[in-house]
Amino acid sequence: MKDVLELIIASLVDNKDQISIEETLNEKSVEYKVKVAESDMGKVIGKQGRVAKSIRTVMKSVAGKEGKKVNVEFVEE
């Protein structure tokens, strides 16, 4: 699941070497904290958060196949 998120984020940003994804696993849920370069944060979030919402939707469908819940959070360094 993490590799899907990493692929999506990498396709959006310019500084691929500054992508950091922290994964926290629980029994029925997974939490991801995504950090990107400050200049790429706007590309990942998008206008009015549309890109971020789309990323969360894709990840929820991937997690649903595995019977888990997922939370994707975008944090600044």
N, C-alpha and C positions, 0 to 999 in steps of 0.2 A: 504494500500500500504506500509506503514511504517513497518507493521508486517512481510511482505514478505522480505523486505530488512534486517530487524533484524534477521530473521531466516537464511538467506544466510550468513550474516556476522558471526553469532554465530557458524555456522557449520565449519567455516574456522579458527577461532582463538582459542588460548589456554586460554587466560584471558577473559572469557565471562563477568566478572563483570566490566571490563574497557571499554565496548562498550558504546559509546554515539552517538546518532543520533539526529541531530537538523533538524527540519522540518520547511520550510517556504512555506506557501501556497499563491498563487496568483489566479486570476480568471481562467486562462487556464494552469497554470503550477505549478509544485511543485519542490522545491529544497531541497536536503538532504545534510547535512555536516556530514560525518562519521568520528568519532575519535575512534581509537583503541590504545592499548598499543604499545609502540614503537617497542617492539620485535615482534609484530604481523603484523606490517605494511607491511612487505615483503610478507606475506602470502595473504594479502588482495589485494595487487597490482599485484603480480605474476611477472614472467619473462617477461620483455618488456611490462608490463601492460596488459597482456592477461586476467588475472583473473578480474581485474578492468573493462576491456572492456566488458567481459562477464556479469558481474553484471549489468553494465549500459544497456546492450542489453535486459536482462530479465526485468529490471525495465521499460524500454521503452515500452515493449510489455504489461506489466501490466497497465501502464498509458494509453496506447492507447485504451484499453478496456473501460476506464473511460473517454475518450475524452480529456485527458490532456497531456502535455509535462512534462518530468521529467529531472532533472539534478542531478547527484550524484557526489559529490566531496569528496575526501579523504584528510583530513587535519591532521597535526601532532599537538600534544598538546604543 
